[in-house]
Amino acid sequence: QVQLVESGGGLVQAGGSLRLSCAASGRTFSRYTVGWFRQVLGKEREFVAGISWSDTRTLYADSVKGRFTVSRDNAKNTVYLQMNSLKPEDTAVYFCAAEPHPALQVVGTWYNYWGQGIQVTVSS
C-alpha cells in the first residue's frame, strides 16, 4: 500500500489561492488514481477533483470547476490541488485518496488509501 500525507493548507482570504500537495510513499504512485475530497462539519464527504494514473484524465466537481486544478508529478510521487479564487464555501478538511486503478471514481468508498486530511479555511 501507499501512505499519503497532505500539506499546504491553512487560512486564506476569499479570492486568494492555495496549493495542496499529496505526497505518497511506499509504492509507485504513478500507478494510482488520486482523488481529492473535502468534508465540512456536519456534512457528507464531497468529491472535489481527481486525476487518473499516467495523467490521462482529470475530473472536477461543478462547484470548483474553473477554479481548481489537479495535477501530478510522478517523479516526485506527488499530486497537487491548485485552488484559486477561493470562497468561504471552500472551507473544509481536504483529503487525498488513492487507488491502484486506471479509472477515475468519484465515490469515496472506492478509494482504499487515504491521507489524514488538512484544514483549509477561507475567510470573507
C-alpha positions, 0 to 999 in steps of 0.5 A: 500500500501507499501512505499519503500525507497532505500539506499546504493548507491553512487560512486564506482570504476569499479570492486568494489561492492555495496549493495542496500537495499529496505526497505518497510513499511506499509504492509507485504512485504513478500507478494510482488514481488520486482523488481529492475530497473535502468534508465540512462539519456536519456534512457528507464527504464531497468529491472535489477533483481527481486525476487518473494514473499516467495523467490521462484524465482529470475530473472536477466537481461543478462547484470548483470547476474553473477554479481548481486544478489537479495535477501530478508529478510522478517523479516526485510521487506527488499530486497537487490541488491548485485552488484559486479564487477561493470562497468561504464555501471552500472551507473544509478538511481536504483529503487525498485518496488513492487507488491502484486503478486506471479509472477515475471514481468519484465515490469515496468508498472506492478509494482504499488509501487515504491521507489524514486530511488538512484544514483549509479555511477561507475567510470573507 
